[in-house]
Amino acid sequence: MIFVKFLVFAAIAIVIVKLVASLFGKGNIPLLNNLITVILGIFVAFEVIKLGQILWEKFI
């Protein structure tokens, strides 16, 4: 569980770094763009899976 918390905090830190870089006009860094895309993709997938589980439990 500690490893998962570390990954979550690392993802939040990466998003904050991207936000700060964007605020200073340096937001077009390919590595940060790719990391943000992966982080947001994982987040959306997690939320869709959780929603599916809730709907599955409610209707089945």
C-alpha distance matrix in Angstrom:
0.0 3.8 5.4 5.2 6.4 8.7 10.0 10.7 12.5 14.2 15.4 16.7 18.4 20.1 21.4 22.8 24.4 26.0 27.2 28.8 30.3 31.8 33.2 35.0 36.3 34.3 31.9 33.3 31.1 30.5 27.2 25.8 27.3 25.6 22.1 22.7 23.9 20.9 18.5 20.7 21.1 17.5 17.3 20.5 19.5 16.4 18.7 21.4 19.3 18.2 21.9 23.0 20.9 22.5 25.9 25.6 24.9 27.6 30.4 29.8
3.8 0.0 3.8 5.4 5.1 6.2 8.7 9.9 10.6 12.2 14.2 15.3 16.4 18.3 20.0 21.0 22.4 24.4 25.7 26.8 28.4 30.2 31.5 33.0 34.5 32.4 30.4 31.9 29.6 29.3 25.8 24.4 26.4 25.0 21.3 22.0 23.8 21.0 18.4 21.0 21.9 18.5 18.4 21.9 21.3 18.4 20.7 23.7 21.9 20.9 24.5 25.9 24.1 25.5 29.0 28.9 28.3 30.9 33.7 33.3
5.4 3.8 0.0 3.8 5.4 5.0 6.3 8.7 9.9 10.4 12.3 14.3 15.2 16.4 18.5 19.9 20.8 22.5 24.4 25.6 26.7 28.5 30.2 31.6 32.8 30.4 28.3 29.5 27.0 26.3 22.8 21.7 23.7 21.9 18.4 19.6 21.2 18.1 16.0 18.9 19.5 16.1 16.7 20.2 19.4 17.0 19.8 22.4 20.8 20.4 24.0 25.2 23.8 25.6 28.8 28.7 28.5 31.2 33.7 33.2
5.2 5.4 3.8 0.0 3.8 5.3 5.1 6.2 8.7 9.7 10.6 12.4 14.2 15.3 16.7 18.4 19.9 21.2 22.7 24.4 25.6 27.0 28.8 30.5 31.6 29.4 27.0 28.2 26.1 25.3 22.1 20.6 22.1 20.5 17.0 17.6 18.9 15.9 13.5 16.0 16.6 13.1 13.2 16.7 16.0 13.4 16.0 18.8 17.3 16.8 20.3 21.6 20.4 22.1 25.2 25.3 25.3 27.8 30.3 30.1
6.4 5.1 5.4 3.8 0.0 3.8 5.4 5.1 6.2 8.5 9.8 10.6 12.2 14.2 15.4 16.5 18.3 20.0 21.1 22.5 24.2 25.7 27.0 28.8 30.2 28.3 26.1 27.8 25.8 25.7 22.5 20.6 22.3 21.3 17.6 17.7 19.7 17.2 14.2 16.5 17.9 14.7 14.1 17.7 17.8 15.0 17.0 20.2 19.1 18.1 21.4 23.3 22.0 23.1 26.4 27.0 26.7 28.9 31.7 31.8
8.7 6.2 5.0 5.3 3.8 0.0 3.8 5.5 5.2 6.0 8.5 9.9 10.4 12.2 14.2 15.2 16.3 18.3 19.8 20.9 22.2 24.2 25.6 27.0 28.4 26.2 24.3 25.8 23.6 23.5 20.1 18.4 20.6 19.6 15.8 16.6 18.9 16.4 13.8 16.7 18.2 15.3 15.2 19.0 19.2 16.9 19.2 22.3 21.4 20.9 24.1 25.9 25.0 26.3 29.4 30.0 29.9 32.2 34.8 34.9
10.0 8.7 6.3 5.1 5.4 3.8 0.0 3.8 5.5 5.0 6.1 8.6 9.7 10.4 12.3 14.2 15.1 16.5 18.3 19.9 20.9 22.5 24.3 25.8 26.8 24.5 22.2 23.4 21.2 20.7 17.4 15.8 17.7 16.3 12.6 13.4 15.4 12.7 10.2 13.3 14.6 11.7 12.1 15.8 15.9 14.1 16.6 19.5 18.8 18.7 21.9 23.5 23.0 24.6 27.4 28.0 28.4 30.6 33.0 33.1
10.7 9.9 8.7 6.2 5.1 5.5 3.8 0.0 3.8 5.4 5.1 6.2 8.6 9.9 10.7 12.4 14.3 15.4 16.6 18.5 20.0 21.1 22.7 24.6 25.8 24.0 21.4 23.1 21.4 21.2 18.3 16.1 17.5 16.7 13.1 12.8 14.9 12.8 9.5 11.8 13.6 11.0 10.2 14.0 14.7 12.5 14.3 17.6 17.4 16.8 19.7 21.8 21.4 22.5 25.4 26.3 26.6 28.5 31.0 31.5
12.5 10.6 9.9 8.7 6.2 5.2 5.5 3.8 0.0 3.8 5.4 5.0 6.1 8.6 9.8 10.4 12.2 14.2 15.2 16.4 18.2 19.8 20.9 22.6 24.3 22.5 20.4 22.5 20.7 21.2 18.2 15.7 17.8 17.6 13.9 13.6 16.4 14.9 11.6 13.9 16.4 14.2 13.2 16.9 18.1 16.1 17.6 21.0 21.0 20.2 22.9 25.3 24.9 25.7 28.7 29.8 29.9 31.6 34.4 35.0
14.2 12.2 10.4 9.7 8.5 6.0 5.0 5.4 3.8 0.0 3.8 5.4 5.0 6.2 8.7 9.8 10.4 12.3 14.2 15.3 16.3 18.3 19.9 21.2 22.5 20.2 18.2 19.9 17.8 18.0 14.9 12.7 15.2 14.8 11.0 11.5 14.4 12.8 10.1 13.2 15.4 13.6 13.5 17.2 18.1 16.8 18.7 21.8 21.9 21.8 24.4 26.5 26.4 27.6 30.3 31.4 31.8 33.7 36.1 36.7
15.4 14.2 12.3 10.6 9.8 8.5 6.1 5.1 5.4 3.8 0.0 3.8 5.4 5.1 6.3 8.7 9.9 10.6 12.4 14.3 15.3 16.5 18.5 20.2 21.1 19.0 16.5 18.0 16.3 16.3 13.5 11.0 12.7 12.3 8.6 8.3 11.1 9.8 6.6 9.4 11.9 10.4 10.1 13.7 15.0 14.1 15.8 18.7 19.2 19.3 21.7 23.8 24.1 25.3 27.7 29.0 29.7 31.4 33.7 34.4
16.7 15.3 14.3 12.4 10.6 9.9 8.6 6.2 5.0 5.4 3.8 0.0 3.8 5.4 5.1 6.2 8.6 9.9 10.5 12.3 14.2 15.3 16.5 18.6 20.0 18.5 16.1 18.3 17.2 17.9 15.6 12.4 14.0 14.6 11.2 9.8 13.0 12.5 9.1 10.7 13.9 12.8 11.4 14.7 16.7 15.5 16.4 19.7 20.6 20.0 22.1 24.7 25.0 25.6 28.1 29.8 30.3 31.6 34.1 35.2
18.4 16.4 15.2 14.2 12.2 10.4 9.7 8.6 6.1 5.0 5.4 3.8 0.0 3.8 5.4 5.0 6.1 8.6 9.8 10.5 12.1 14.1 15.2 16.6 18.3 16.5 14.8 17.2 15.6 16.8 14.3 11.3 13.8 14.6 11.3 10.7 14.3 14.0 11.2 13.3 16.4 15.5 14.7 18.0 19.9 18.9 20.0 23.2 24.1 23.7 25.8 28.3 28.6 29.3 31.9 33.4 34.0 35.4 37.9 38.8
20.1 18.3 16.4 15.3 14.2 12.2 10.4 9.9 8.6 6.2 5.1 5.4 3.8 0.0 3.8 5.4 5.0 6.2 8.6 9.9 10.4 12.2 14.2 15.5 16.4 14.2 12.1 13.9 12.2 13.1 10.6 7.6 10.1 10.9 7.7 7.4 11.1 11.1 9.0 11.3 14.2 13.9 13.8 16.7 18.6 18.3 19.6 22.4 23.5 23.7 25.7 27.9 28.6 29.6 31.8 33.3 34.3 35.7 37.8 38.8
21.4 20.0 18.5 16.7 15.4 14.2 12.3 10.7 9.8 8.7 6.3 5.1 5.4 3.8 0.0 3.8 5.5 5.1 6.2 8.7 9.8 10.5 12.3 14.4 15.3 13.8 11.1 13.4 12.6 13.7 12.1 8.5 9.7 11.3 8.6 6.5 10.1 11.1 8.5 9.5 13.0 13.3 12.3 14.9 17.4 17.2 17.9 20.6 22.2 22.3 23.8 26.3 27.3 27.9 29.9 31.8 32.8 33.9 36.0 37.3
22.8 21.0 19.9 18.4 16.5 15.2 14.2 12.4 10.4 9.8 8.7 6.2 5.0 5.4 3.8 0.0 3.8 5.4 5.0 6.2 8.5 9.7 10.5 12.5 14.2 13.2 11.3 14.3 13.8 15.7 14.3 10.6 12.4 14.5 12.0 10.2 13.8 14.9 12.2 13.1 16.7 16.9 15.6 18.2 20.8 20.4 20.7 23.7 25.3 25.0 26.4 29.2 30.0 30.3 32.5 34.6 35.3 36.2 38.6 40.0
24.4 22.4 20.8 19.9 18.3 16.3 15.1 14.3 12.2 10.4 9.9 8.6 6.1 5.0 5.5 3.8 0.0 3.8 5.4 5.2 6.0 8.5 9.8 10.7 12.3 10.5 9.2 12.1 11.0 13.3 11.8 8.4 11.0 13.2 11.1 10.2 13.9 15.0 13.2 14.6 17.9 18.3 17.7 20.2 22.6 22.5 23.3 26.1 27.6 27.6 29.2 31.7 32.6 33.2 35.4 37.2 38.1 39.2 41.4 42.7
26.0 24.4 22.5 21.2 20.0 18.3 16.5 15.4 14.2 12.3 10.6 9.9 8.6 6.2 5.1 5.4 3.8 0.0 3.8 5.5 5.0 6.1 8.6 10.0 10.4 8.7 6.3 9.0 8.6 10.8 10.1 6.4 7.9 10.8 9.4 7.9 11.3 13.2 11.9 12.7 15.9 17.0 16.5 18.5 21.1 21.5 22.1 24.5 26.4 26.8 28.0 30.4 31.7 32.4 34.2 36.1 37.4 38.3 40.3 41.6
27.2 25.7 24.4 22.7 21.1 19.8 18.3 16.6 15.2 14.2 12.4 10.5 9.8 8.6 6.2 5.0 5.4 3.8 0.0 3.8 5.4 5.1 6.2 8.8 9.9 9.6 7.5 10.9 11.6 14.0 13.8 10.1 10.9 14.0 12.7 10.3 13.5 15.7 13.8 13.8 17.4 18.6 17.3 19.1 22.1 22.4 22.3 24.9 27.1 27.0 27.9 30.7 32.0 32.2 34.0 36.3 37.4 37.9 40.1 41.7
28.8 26.8 25.6 24.4 22.5 20.9 19.9 18.5 16.4 15.3 14.3 12.3 10.5 9.9 8.7 6.2 5.2 5.5 3.8 0.0 3.8 5.4 5.0 6.4 8.7 8.5 8.0 11.7 12.0 15.1 14.9 11.5 13.1 16.2 14.9 13.2 16.6 18.6 16.8 17.3 20.8 21.8 20.7 22.7 25.6 25.7 25.8 28.5 30.5 30.3 31.4 34.2 35.4 35.6 37.5 39.7 40.7 41.3 43.5 45.2
30.3 28.4 26.7 25.6 24.2 22.2 20.9 20.0 18.2 16.3 15.3 14.2 12.1 10.4 9.8 8.5 6.0 5.0 5.4 3.8 0.0 3.8 5.5 5.3 6.3 4.9 4.8 8.3 8.6 12.1 12.3 9.4 11.0 14.3 13.7 12.6 15.6 17.9 16.9 17.5 20.6 22.0 21.5 23.3 26.0 26.5 26.9 29.3 31.4 31.6 32.7 35.2 36.6 37.1 38.8 40.9 42.2 42.9 44.9 46.4
31.8 30.2 28.5 27.0 25.7 24.2 22.5 21.1 19.8 18.3 16.5 15.3 14.1 12.2 10.5 9.7 8.5 6.1 5.1 5.4 3.8 0.0 3.8 5.4 5.0 5.4 3.8 7.5 9.4 12.4 13.5 10.5 10.7 14.4 14.4 12.4 15.0 17.8 16.9 16.7 19.9 21.7 20.9 22.2 25.2 26.1 26.0 28.2 30.6 30.9 31.6 34.1 35.8 36.1 37.6 39.9 41.3 41.7 43.6 45.4
33.2 31.5 30.2 28.8 27.0 25.6 24.3 22.7 20.9 19.9 18.5 16.5 15.2 14.2 12.3 10.5 9.8 8.6 6.2 5.0 5.5 3.8 0.0 3.8 5.5 7.5 7.4 11.0 12.9 16.1 17.0 14.0 14.4 18.1 17.7 15.6 18.3 21.0 19.7 19.4 22.7 24.4 23.2 24.5 27.7 28.2 27.9 30.3 32.8 32.7 33.3 36.1 37.7 37.6 39.2 41.7 42.8 43.1 45.2 47.1
35.0 33.0 31.6 30.5 28.8 27.0 25.8 24.6 22.6 21.2 20.2 18.6 16.6 15.5 14.4 12.5 10.7 10.0 8.8 6.4 5.3 5.4 3.8 0.0 3.8 5.6 7.5 10.7 12.2 15.9 16.9 14.4 15.3 19.0 18.8 17.3 20.1 22.7 21.7 21.9 25.1 26.7 25.8 27.4 30.3 30.9 30.9 33.3 35.6 35.7 36.5 39.2 40.7 40.9 42.5 44.8 46.0 46.5 48.5 50.3
36.3 34.5 32.8 31.6 30.2 28.4 26.8 25.8 24.3 22.5 21.1 20.0 18.3 16.4 15.3 14.2 12.3 10.4 9.9 8.7 6.3 5.0 5.5 3.8 0.0 3.8 5.7 8.0 10.4 13.9 15.6 13.6 13.8 17.5 18.1 16.7 18.9 21.9 21.5 21.4 24.2 26.3 25.8 26.9 29.8 30.9 30.9 32.9 35.3 35.8 36.4 38.9 40.7 41.0 42.3 44.6 46.1 46.6 48.3 50.1
34.3 32.4 30.4 29.4 28.3 26.2 24.5 24.0 22.5 20.2 19.0 18.5 16.5 14.2 13.8 13.2 10.5 8.7 9.6 8.5 4.9 5.4 7.5 5.6 3.8 0.0 3.8 5.7 7.0 10.7 12.2 10.5 11.3 14.8 15.4 14.7 17.0 19.6 19.5 20.0 22.6 24.5 24.4 25.8 28.4 29.5 30.0 31.9 34.1 34.8 35.7 37.9 39.7 40.3 41.7 43.8 45.3 46.1 47.8 49.3
31.9 30.4 28.3 27.0 26.1 24.3 22.2 21.4 20.4 18.2 16.5 16.1 14.8 12.1 11.1 11.3 9.2 6.3 7.5 8.0 4.8 3.8 7.4 7.5 5.7 3.8 0.0 3.8 5.7 8.8 10.4 8.1 8.1 11.8 12.5 11.3 13.4 16.3 16.2 16.3 19.0 21.0 20.9 22.1 24.7 26.0 26.4 28.2 30.5 31.3 32.0 34.3 36.1 36.8 38.1 40.1 41.7 42.5 44.1 45.6
33.3 31.9 29.5 28.2 27.8 25.8 23.4 23.1 22.5 19.9 18.0 18.3 17.2 13.9 13.4 14.3 12.1 9.0 10.9 11.7 8.3 7.5 11.0 10.7 8.0 5.7 3.8 0.0 3.8 6.2 8.9 7.9 7.1 10.5 12.2 11.6 12.9 15.8 16.6 16.8 18.8 21.2 21.7 22.6 24.8 26.5 27.2 28.6 30.8 32.1 32.8 34.7 36.7 37.7 38.7 40.6 42.5 43.3 44.7 46.1
31.1 29.6 27.0 26.1 25.8 23.6 21.2 21.4 20.7 17.8 16.3 17.2 15.6 12.2 12.6 13.8 11.0 8.6 11.6 12.0 8.6 9.4 12.9 12.2 10.4 7.0 5.7 3.8 0.0 3.8 5.6 5.5 6.1 8.7 10.1 10.7 12.3 14.5 15.4 16.5 18.3 20.2 21.1 22.4 24.3 25.8 27.0 28.5 30.3 31.6 32.8 34.5 36.3 37.5 38.8 40.4 42.2 43.4 44.8 45.9
30.5 29.3 26.3 25.3 25.7 23.5 20.7 21.2 21.2 18.0 16.3 17.9 16.8 13.1 13.7 15.7 13.3 10.8 14.0 15.1 12.1 12.4 16.1 15.9 13.9 10.7 8.8 6.2 3.8 0.0 3.8 5.5 5.0 6.1 8.6 9.9 10.5 12.4 14.2 15.3 16.4 18.4 19.9 21.0 22.4 24.3 25.7 26.9 28.6 30.3 31.5 32.8 34.7 36.2 37.3 38.6 40.7 42.0 43.2 44.1
27.2 25.8 22.8 22.1 22.5 20.1 17.4 18.3 18.2 14.9 13.5 15.6 14.3 10.6 12.1 14.3 11.8 10.1 13.8 14.9 12.3 13.5 17.0 16.9 15.6 12.2 10.4 8.9 5.6 3.8 0.0 3.8 5.4 5.2 6.2 8.6 9.9 10.7 12.3 14.3 15.4 16.7 18.4 20.0 21.2 22.6 24.4 25.9 27.1 28.7 30.3 31.6 33.1 34.8 36.2 37.4 39.2 40.8 42.2 42.9
25.8 24.4 21.7 20.6 20.6 18.4 15.8 16.1 15.7 12.7 11.0 12.4 11.3 7.6 8.5 10.6 8.4 6.4 10.1 11.5 9.4 10.5 14.0 14.4 13.6 10.5 8.1 7.9 5.5 5.5 3.8 0.0 3.8 5.4 5.0 6.0 8.5 9.9 10.3 12.0 14.0 15.3 16.2 18.1 19.8 20.9 22.4 24.1 25.6 26.8 28.3 30.0 31.5 32.8 34.4 35.8 37.5 38.8 40.4 41.4
27.3 26.4 23.7 22.1 22.3 20.6 17.7 17.5 17.8 15.2 12.7 14.0 13.8 10.1 9.7 12.4 11.0 7.9 10.9 13.1 11.0 10.7 14.4 15.3 13.8 11.3 8.1 7.1 6.1 5.0 5.4 3.8 0.0 3.8 5.5 5.2 6.2 8.7 9.9 10.6 12.2 14.3 15.3 16.4 18.3 20.0 21.1 22.4 24.3 25.8 26.8 28.4 30.3 31.6 32.8 34.3 36.3 37.4 38.8 39.9
25.6 25.0 21.9 20.5 21.3 19.6 16.3 16.7 17.6 14.8 12.3 14.6 14.6 10.9 11.3 14.5 13.2 10.8 14.0 16.2 14.3 14.4 18.1 19.0 17.5 14.8 11.8 10.5 8.7 6.1 5.2 5.4 3.8 0.0 3.8 5.5 5.1 6.3 8.6 10.0 10.5 12.4 14.3 15.4 16.5 18.3 20.1 21.1 22.5 24.4 25.7 26.9 28.7 30.4 31.5 32.7 34.8 36.2 37.4 38.2
22.1 21.3 18.4 17.0 17.6 15.8 12.6 13.1 13.9 11.0 8.6 11.2 11.3 7.7 8.6 12.0 11.1 9.4 12.7 14.9 13.7 14.4 17.7 18.8 18.1 15.4 12.5 12.2 10.1 8.6 6.2 5.0 5.5 3.8 0.0 3.8 5.4 5.1 6.1 8.6 9.8 10.6 12.2 14.2 15.3 16.5 18.4 20.0 21.1 22.6 24.3 25.7 27.0 28.7 30.3 31.4 33.1 34.7 36.2 36.9
22.7 22.0 19.6 17.6 17.7 16.6 13.4 12.8 13.6 11.5 8.3 9.8 10.7 7.4 6.5 10.2 10.2 7.9 10.3 13.2 12.6 12.4 15.6 17.3 16.7 14.7 11.3 11.6 10.7 9.9 8.6 6.0 5.2 5.5 3.8 0.0 3.8 5.4 5.0 6.0 8.4 9.9 10.4 12.1 14.0 15.2 16.4 18.2 19.9 21.0 22.3 24.1 25.7 26.9 28.4 29.9 31.6 32.8 34.4 35.5
23.9 23.8 21.2 18.9 19.7 18.9 15.4 14.9 16.4 14.4 11.1 13.0 14.3 11.1 10.1 13.8 13.9 11.3 13.5 16.6 15.6 15.0 18.3 20.1 18.9 17.0 13.4 12.9 12.3 10.5 9.9 8.5 6.2 5.1 5.4 3.8 0.0 3.8 5.5 5.3 6.0 8.6 9.9 10.5 12.1 14.2 15.4 16.4 18.2 20.0 21.0 22.3 24.3 25.8 26.8 28.2 30.3 31.5 32.7 33.7
20.9 21.0 18.1 15.9 17.2 16.4 12.7 12.8 14.9 12.8 9.8 12.5 14.0 11.1 11.1 14.9 15.0 13.2 15.7 18.6 17.9 17.8 21.0 22.7 21.9 19.6 16.3 15.8 14.5 12.4 10.7 9.9 8.7 6.3 5.1 5.4 3.8 0.0 3.8 5.5 5.0 6.1 8.6 9.9 10.5 12.2 14.2 15.3 16.4 18.3 19.9 21.0 22.5 24.4 25.7 26.7 28.6 30.3 31.5 32.1
18.5 18.4 16.0 13.5 14.2 13.8 10.2 9.5 11.6 10.1 6.6 9.1 11.2 9.0 8.5 12.2 13.2 11.9 13.8 16.8 16.9 16.9 19.7 21.7 21.5 19.5 16.2 16.6 15.4 14.2 12.3 10.3 9.9 8.6 6.1 5.0 5.5 3.8 0.0 3.8 5.4 5.2 6.2 8.7 10.0 10.6 12.4 14.3 15.5 16.6 18.4 20.0 21.2 22.7 24.4 25.7 27.2 28.7 30.4 31.2
20.7 21.0 18.9 16.0 16.5 16.7 13.3 11.8 13.9 13.2 9.4 10.7 13.3 11.3 9.5 13.1 14.6 12.7 13.8 17.3 17.5 16.7 19.4 21.9 21.4 20.0 16.3 16.8 16.5 15.3 14.3 12.0 10.6 10.0 8.6 6.0 5.3 5.5 3.8 0.0 3.8 5.4 5.0 6.1 8.5 9.8 10.5 12.2 14.2 15.3 16.3 18.2 19.9 21.0 22.4 24.0 25.8 26.9 28.4 29.6
21.1 21.9 19.5 16.6 17.9 18.2 14.6 13.6 16.4 15.4 11.9 13.9 16.4 14.2 13.0 16.7 17.9 15.9 17.4 20.8 20.6 19.9 22.7 25.1 24.2 22.6 19.0 18.8 18.3 16.4 15.4 14.0 12.2 10.5 9.8 8.4 6.0 5.0 5.4 3.8 0.0 3.8 5.4 5.2 6.1 8.5 10.0 10.6 12.3 14.2 15.3 16.4 18.4 20.0 21.0 22.3 24.4 25.8 26.9 27.8
17.5 18.5 16.1 13.1 14.7 15.3 11.7 11.0 14.2 13.6 10.4 12.8 15.5 13.9 13.3 16.9 18.3 17.0 18.6 21.8 22.0 21.7 24.4 26.7 26.3 24.5 21.0 21.2 20.2 18.4 16.7 15.3 14.3 12.4 10.6 9.9 8.6 6.1 5.2 5.4 3.8 0.0 3.8 5.5 5.1 6.1 8.6 9.9 10.5 12.2 14.2 15.2 16.5 18.4 19.9 20.8 22.6 24.3 25.8 26.3
17.3 18.4 16.7 13.2 14.1 15.2 12.1 10.2 13.2 13.5 10.1 11.4 14.7 13.8 12.3 15.6 17.7 16.5 17.3 20.7 21.5 20.9 23.2 25.8 25.8 24.4 20.9 21.7 21.1 19.9 18.4 16.2 15.3 14.3 12.2 10.4 9.9 8.6 6.2 5.0 5.4 3.8 0.0 3.8 5.5 5.1 6.2 8.7 10.0 10.6 12.3 14.2 15.4 16.6 18.4 19.8 21.3 22.6 24.4 25.4
20.5 21.9 20.2 16.7 17.7 19.0 15.8 14.0 16.9 17.2 13.7 14.7 18.0 16.7 14.9 18.2 20.2 18.5 19.1 22.7 23.3 22.2 24.5 27.4 26.9 25.8 22.1 22.6 22.4 21.0 20.0 18.1 16.4 15.4 14.2 12.1 10.5 9.9 8.7 6.1 5.2 5.5 3.8 0.0 3.8 5.4 5.1 6.1 8.6 9.9 10.5 12.2 14.2 15.3 16.4 18.1 20.0 21.0 22.4 23.6
19.5 21.3 19.4 16.0 17.8 19.2 15.9 14.7 18.1 18.1 15.0 16.7 19.9 18.6 17.4 20.8 22.6 21.1 22.1 25.6 26.0 25.2 27.7 30.3 29.8 28.4 24.7 24.8 24.3 22.4 21.2 19.8 18.3 16.5 15.3 14.0 12.1 10.5 10.0 8.5 6.1 5.1 5.5 3.8 0.0 3.8 5.5 5.1 6.2 8.6 9.9 10.5 12.3 14.3 15.3 16.2 18.4 20.0 21.1 21.7
16.4 18.4 17.0 13.4 15.0 16.9 14.1 12.5 16.1 16.8 14.1 15.5 18.9 18.3 17.2 20.4 22.5 21.5 22.4 25.7 26.5 26.1 28.2 30.9 30.9 29.5 26.0 26.5 25.8 24.3 22.6 20.9 20.0 18.3 16.5 15.2 14.2 12.2 10.6 9.8 8.5 6.1 5.1 5.4 3.8 0.0 3.8 5.5 5.2 6.2 8.6 9.9 10.6 12.4 14.3 15.2 16.7 18.4 20.1 20.7
18.7 20.7 19.8 16.0 17.0 19.2 16.6 14.3 17.6 18.7 15.8 16.4 20.0 19.6 17.9 20.7 23.3 22.1 22.3 25.8 26.9 26.0 27.9 30.9 30.9 30.0 26.4 27.2 27.0 25.7 24.4 22.4 21.1 20.1 18.4 16.4 15.4 14.2 12.4 10.5 10.0 8.6 6.2 5.1 5.5 3.8 0.0 3.8 5.4 5.1 6.1 8.5 9.8 10.5 12.2 14.0 15.4 16.5 18.3 19.5
21.4 23.7 22.4 18.8 20.2 22.3 19.5 17.6 21.0 21.8 18.7 19.7 23.2 22.4 20.6 23.7 26.1 24.5 24.9 28.5 29.3 28.2 30.3 33.3 32.9 31.9 28.2 28.6 28.5 26.9 25.9 24.1 22.4 21.1 20.0 18.2 16.4 15.3 14.3 12.2 10.6 9.9 8.7 6.1 5.1 5.5 3.8 0.0 3.8 5.5 5.0 6.1 8.6 9.9 10.5 12.0 14.2 15.2 16.3 17.5
19.3 21.9 20.8 17.3 19.1 21.4 18.8 17.4 21.0 21.9 19.2 20.6 24.1 23.5 22.2 25.3 27.6 26.4 27.1 30.5 31.4 30.6 32.8 35.6 35.3 34.1 30.5 30.8 30.3 28.6 27.1 25.6 24.3 22.5 21.1 19.9 18.2 16.4 15.5 14.2 12.3 10.5 10.0 8.6 6.2 5.2 5.4 3.8 0.0 3.8 5.4 5.0 6.2 8.7 9.9 10.3 12.3 14.2 15.4 15.8
18.2 20.9 20.4 16.8 18.1 20.9 18.7 16.8 20.2 21.8 19.3 20.0 23.7 23.7 22.3 25.0 27.6 26.8 27.0 30.3 31.6 30.9 32.7 35.7 35.8 34.8 31.3 32.1 31.6 30.3 28.7 26.8 25.8 24.4 22.6 21.0 20.0 18.3 16.6 15.3 14.2 12.2 10.6 9.9 8.6 6.2 5.1 5.5 3.8 0.0 3.8 5.4 5.1 6.3 8.7 9.7 10.7 12.4 14.4 15.2
21.9 24.5 24.0 20.3 21.4 24.1 21.9 19.7 22.9 24.4 21.7 22.1 25.8 25.7 23.8 26.4 29.2 28.0 27.9 31.4 32.7 31.6 33.3 36.5 36.4 35.7 32.0 32.8 32.8 31.5 30.3 28.3 26.8 25.7 24.3 22.3 21.0 19.9 18.4 16.3 15.3 14.2 12.3 10.5 9.9 8.6 6.1 5.0 5.4 3.8 0.0 3.8 5.4 5.1 6.2 8.5 10.0 10.6 12.3 13.8
23.0 25.9 25.2 21.6 23.3 25.9 23.5 21.8 25.3 26.5 23.8 24.7 28.3 27.9 26.3 29.2 31.7 30.4 30.7 34.2 35.2 34.1 36.1 39.2 38.9 37.9 34.3 34.7 34.5 32.8 31.6 30.0 28.4 26.9 25.7 24.1 22.3 21.0 20.0 18.2 16.4 15.2 14.2 12.2 10.5 9.9 8.5 6.1 5.0 5.4 3.8 0.0 3.8 5.4 5.1 5.9 8.6 9.8 10.6 11.4
20.9 24.1 23.8 20.4 22.0 25.0 23.0 21.4 24.9 26.4 24.1 25.0 28.6 28.6 27.3 30.0 32.6 31.7 32.0 35.4 36.6 35.8 37.7 40.7 40.7 39.7 36.1 36.7 36.3 34.7 33.1 31.5 30.3 28.7 27.0 25.7 24.3 22.5 21.2 19.9 18.4 16.5 15.4 14.2 12.3 10.6 9.8 8.6 6.2 5.1 5.4 3.8 0.0 3.8 5.5 5.0 6.2 8.5 10.1 10.3
22.5 25.5 25.6 22.1 23.1 26.3 24.6 22.5 25.7 27.6 25.3 25.6 29.3 29.6 27.9 30.3 33.2 32.4 32.2 35.6 37.1 36.1 37.6 40.9 41.0 40.3 36.8 37.7 37.5 36.2 34.8 32.8 31.6 30.4 28.7 26.9 25.8 24.4 22.7 21.0 20.0 18.4 16.6 15.3 14.3 12.4 10.5 9.9 8.7 6.3 5.1 5.4 3.8 0.0 3.8 5.4 5.2 6.1 8.7 10.0
25.9 29.0 28.8 25.2 26.4 29.4 27.4 25.4 28.7 30.3 27.7 28.1 31.9 31.8 29.9 32.5 35.4 34.2 34.0 37.5 38.8 37.6 39.2 42.5 42.3 41.7 38.1 38.7 38.8 37.3 36.2 34.4 32.8 31.5 30.3 28.4 26.8 25.7 24.4 22.4 21.0 19.9 18.4 16.4 15.3 14.3 12.2 10.5 9.9 8.7 6.2 5.1 5.5 3.8 0.0 3.8 5.5 5.1 6.1 8.1
25.6 28.9 28.7 25.3 27.0 30.0 28.0 26.3 29.8 31.4 29.0 29.8 33.4 33.3 31.8 34.6 37.2 36.1 36.3 39.7 40.9 39.9 41.7 44.8 44.6 43.8 40.1 40.6 40.4 38.6 37.4 35.8 34.3 32.7 31.4 29.9 28.2 26.7 25.7 24.0 22.3 20.8 19.8 18.1 16.2 15.2 14.0 12.0 10.3 9.7 8.5 5.9 5.0 5.4 3.8 0.0 3.8 5.5 5.6 5.6
24.9 28.3 28.5 25.3 26.7 29.9 28.4 26.6 29.9 31.8 29.7 30.3 34.0 34.3 32.8 35.3 38.1 37.4 37.4 40.7 42.2 41.3 42.8 46.0 46.1 45.3 41.7 42.5 42.2 40.7 39.2 37.5 36.3 34.8 33.1 31.6 30.3 28.6 27.2 25.8 24.4 22.6 21.3 20.0 18.4 16.7 15.4 14.2 12.3 10.7 10.0 8.6 6.2 5.2 5.5 3.8 0.0 3.8 5.8 5.5
27.6 30.9 31.2 27.8 28.9 32.2 30.6 28.5 31.6 33.7 31.4 31.6 35.4 35.7 33.9 36.2 39.2 38.3 37.9 41.3 42.9 41.7 43.1 46.5 46.6 46.1 42.5 43.3 43.4 42.0 40.8 38.8 37.4 36.2 34.7 32.8 31.5 30.3 28.7 26.9 25.8 24.3 22.6 21.0 20.0 18.4 16.5 15.2 14.2 12.4 10.6 9.8 8.5 6.1 5.1 5.5 3.8 0.0 3.8 6.0
30.4 33.7 33.7 30.3 31.7 34.8 33.0 31.0 34.4 36.1 33.7 34.1 37.9 37.8 36.0 38.6 41.4 40.3 40.1 43.5 44.9 43.6 45.2 48.5 48.3 47.8 44.1 44.7 44.8 43.2 42.2 40.4 38.8 37.4 36.2 34.4 32.7 31.5 30.4 28.4 26.9 25.8 24.4 22.4 21.1 20.1 18.3 16.3 15.4 14.4 12.3 10.6 10.1 8.7 6.1 5.6 5.8 3.8 0.0 3.8
29.8 33.3 33.2 30.1 31.8 34.9 33.1 31.5 35.0 36.7 34.4 35.2 38.8 38.8 37.3 40.0 42.7 41.6 41.7 45.2 46.4 45.4 47.1 50.3 50.1 49.3 45.6 46.1 45.9 44.1 42.9 41.4 39.9 38.2 36.9 35.5 33.7 32.1 31.2 29.6 27.8 26.3 25.4 23.6 21.7 20.7 19.5 17.5 15.8 15.2 13.8 11.4 10.3 10.0 8.1 5.6 5.5 6.0 3.8 0.0
